[in-house]
């Protein structure tokens, strides 16, 4: 019996040692964080080995002289050990399955750049079931409207931020402006394309409504803090910033148009960059506070192809409208020099023309626009409405009857004020004399085109040029026969409507001399001309020259009579002061009046 106890004790120790090793292996598999070598067990094979060991153990017992009847002594121990071993093996198999799933998931994560990829699947060893990775959805940030995002901007926080970047980048104003834009970019980061579909807004809204988009959502304190800080930046740095902002807007425009041309899904909106609203906002504030910046970058806007095209016109008119809010003269200057010339283009369709007109109409409809524009008709040596712009305006306002459009009446409404600004200036000044010479060159061409309204307006402007500069008579003498049709129109208008008092006394002499030269030219040309129609024009021109000369000579006689009447009145006034010592000759000399007058 002692021998049996020793054998049982030995078997129990061996079983405990085996159980301890199995448990250690199982714990190691469960605690592994990274994939590696794993211990794989096969339950069926282990059972076969267990049966073989039981047979061998039984044989050994017989060989040692132990009776088989005594085997029931070990039966309970063996059953208990076998149950424990089975539980350990099952735990080990489960641990191996979990480790295999982790290994597959790790490889899937390393091979994918998208966290939202399809669910990862991994086969479980030892006949286990497949385990699927649960797809986790990121919580979406709530989208805000422009008004809601603008309301969250704190003026005090903005002021502190601006003070900080002003010190940090003291000598780098370009960086300061970029940080300024970035501040608003973060403030409007939650505003998506659906909340600010700017391209759609620009297409569907009038210029009047577009002016305040999106700046109308900004509080007065934030706006004032921003523009006061911008006012301290240099014109050069602001000019660079304006071009950068415009480029960013046109880049976003190109992405919209590119997506549309590639047949993007109907109704799908491109994702707006987080600073898209901010770019419009900061650009508007710069232009309203420092409108002169736009004049400094005007050559880029006029000459660089990337700023040209019908698709870009809504943005350009919006930019000009922002500058008009700060300075009306800058707005008109930019409209005349950048937008108005586009009317000469072949691709100017009614929609295009309507947008140009809206922009100009809004400037002229501003409170006190006329006196402001007339006072600023000449800006830093440059005219708001130069002669070339006046020519464009005349032609679109007075087209041929067959070419009239719905927009023609709108041009007729704005033309008088624009013409006034074009002809404004100090009478007799060198600047106005030069302008009159330039205007006269295209006026004489327009007067001879045979369009009734255009001829009438052009001849009126031509006569205005004559009253401003005596050199215009010399120019007319050179152009007379070349533009005989136009000269006849002007002479006819002078003959029927001329009032002598509308001319300065000093201009009567050039009129008389020029008409005499015309009569000589008419006489010579009629002897050499074989064209019947042209001879008829020469005869008509000569008829009007005679009529005008008669009026000029009559007016000249009236002037002489008025002068002598003044002299006699003066003589009567001084009669008590020894009138005998005065005679008409001396009085005439006193007033520098020639006896030939």
Buried (B, 14 or more C-beta within 10 A) or exposed (E): EEEEEEBEEEBBEEBEEBBEEBBEBBEEBBEBEEBEEBEEBEBEEEBEEEEEEBEEBBEEBEEEEBEEEEBEBBEEEBEEBBEBBEEBBBBBBBBBBBBBBBBBBBEBEEEEEEEEEEEBEBEBEBEBEEBEBEEEEEEEEEEBBBEBBBBEBBBEEBBEBBEEBBEEBEEEBBEBBBBBBBBBBEBBBBBBBEBBBBBEBBEEBEBEEBBBBBBEBBEEBBBEBBBEBBEEBEEEBBBBBBBBBBEBBBEBBEBBEEBEEEEEEEEEBBEBBBBBBBBBBBBBBBBBBBBBBBBBBBEBBEEEEEBBEBEBBBBBBBBBBBBBBBBBBBBBBBBBBBBBBBBEEEEBEEEBBBBBBBBBBBBBEBEEBEEBBBEBBBBEEEBBBBBBBBBBBBBBBBBEEEEEEEBBEBBEEBBEBBBBBBBBBEEEEEEBBBBBBBBBBBBBBBBBBEBEBBBEBBBBBBBBBBBBBBBBBBBBBEBBBEBBBBBBBBBBBBBEEBEBEEBEEEBBEBBBBBBEBBBEBBEEBEEEBEEEEBBEBBEBBBBBBEBBBEBBEEBBEEBEEEBBEEBEEBBEEEEEEEEEEBEEEEBBEEEEBEEEE
